[in-house]
Amino acid sequence: MNAFVRTVALASRVAGVIAAVLIALSIVAVCEQIFQRSVLGNPAIWQNEFVTYSIIAATFLGSPYVLLTRGHVSVDVIPAYLGRRGRIVLAVVAGLCALAFCAMIFWTSLDWWWERWETGETKNSIWAPRLWIPSLSLPIGFGLLVLQYISELWQLIAGAAEAPKPELGAGDDETHGV
């Protein structure tokens, strides 16, 4: 199982790098659009759609990396007052709920992407990109997110990782642990 955890972590890191590259390319496209419109007086044809699709793809592809690095927003009032065992149970329950949700979105998005692949649907615009290309980020991102949740849960259950213990604010009492 250690090889699975390492492989998923590597895939999540690669997806995070791809997400960062997509954000950088979006910035370049916006700058190019500004130059085209302001300096050359040309219309924007592809830039707005490219930036929209890239930022959306970066969001989905970057989510497994965010989970891997624990960069996501979380409510930590309850875990702050739980002991080690309580934090693990809470983390497992929350992880299972998130896993079920992500698996459902993955399955639905895979079907949605496949339909766009088979029909060859394109965007009704001058640029007319094939919609299966930007749609692919949804099943890839959620598929990796499902794998990352499985990895996180495995590590929690096997004892290879600790449930994060949030720091209590000034004046809080740490003796409430269960």
N, C-alpha and C positions, 0 to 999 in steps of 0.2 A: 504494500500500500504506500510505502514511502516513495516509490518511483512514480506512482499516480499523483501524489501530492506535489512532488517536484515538477512533474510534467505540466500539471495544471497551473502551478505558480509561474512557470516559464511562459506558458501560453497567455496567461493574464498579463504578464509584463510586456510581451510582444504586442498584445492588443492595446495596452496602454501607450506604447510607443507609437503605434499606428494612429491612435486617437490624437496624440500630440502633434503628429505630422499633419493630420487632417486640419487641426486648428491652425497650424502655421500656414498651410496652403490656403485656408480661408482668409487669413490676414493678407496674404499676397494677392489673392483674387480681389479683395476689396480695394487694396491700393491700386491694382491695375485698373479696376473699374473707375476709380476716381481720376486716374490719369487719362484714361480713354475719354471720359465724359467732360472733364474740366479743361484739359489741355488740347486734346485732339478734336473734341466736339462730336465724338462718335457715340452711338447709343450703347447701352448695356444689353447684351444679348444672353450670355450664359452665366455671368458672374453671380447674380442673385440666387439662381437655382443651385448653382454649385456650392455657394456658401451655405445655403439652407440645408442641402443634403449632407454636406461635410460636417456641419455642427451636429446634426441629428446622429449621423454615423459615429462621430467622436463620442457622443453621449452614450450610445449603446455599447460601442466597442471598449470604451474606457471603464465601464461599470465593474467588470471583474477585477481590474487593477485596483479600483477604489476599495472594493471589498477586501482584496488581498492585503492592502496596506492599512485597512481600518480607517479610511479617510471619509467614510460616510457619516452623515449626521445621525446621532442616536440620542435617545432620551435615557439618561442615566440616573434618574432619581431613585428608582427602585433598586437597581443593582448596587448603588452606593450603600444601601443599608442591609444588603444580603451578605451572608458568608460565602465561602468558596463554593460549597455544594449548591447553594441557592442560585449563585451567579451562573454556574454551569447548567443547571436545569433550565433557568430562564433563557440562557443563550441557545440551548438546544431547541427549546420550544419555539423561540423566535426564528431560529434558523430553519426549522422544519416548515413553519408557516411561509417564510420567504421563499424557500425551495419550492414548495407547492405552487405558489403564485408565479414564480419565474418559469417553472416547468410548463405551466398552463400557457403563459405568454409565448414561450418558445414553440410549443406545439402549434398554436394558432398562427404565429408568424411564419412558421415553416410552410404551412398550408397556403397562406397568403402570398409568400414569396414564390412558391411553386406555380401558383396560378398566373402570376405576372411573368414568370419564366416561360411557361407554355404558350401564353397568348402573345408574347412579345410586345406587350403594352408599352406605349411611349407617352411622355408628358405632352400635353397639347400646348406647345410653345414653339418659338422659333428654333431653340436649341434642340428640343425633342429628344431628351435622353431616354434610353430604355429603362423603365422603372424597376426592373428586377435588380439592377446594379445598386441603387441606393437602398432598396428594400432588403438586400442581403445582409445589411448590418444588423437588422433586428434579430433574425434567428442566430446569427453568429454571436452577437453580443449576449443574448439571453442563453444560448447554449453554453457559452463559456461561463456565464454567471451561475448556471445550474451546476456545472462541474466545480466551480469555485466554492459554492455552498456545500456540495458534497464533501469536498476536501476539508473545509472549515469544520463541518460537523464531525467528520471522521476524527480529526485531530482533537476536538473537544471530548468526544466519547472515549477515544483511546488514551486520553490523558497527555497527549503530546503537546497540547496547547492549553493555556489558561483562559478562562473567560475574563475579559478586561474588567479591571476594578477601577471604577471612576474615583477620582479624588473628591473628598468631601470639602465643601466650602469652609471658610473660617468660622469657628464656633460650632460646627456640627459635631455630634458625638458618634464615635466609631464603635461604640459598644452595642449597637443594635444588630450586629451580625447574626444570621441564623445558621 
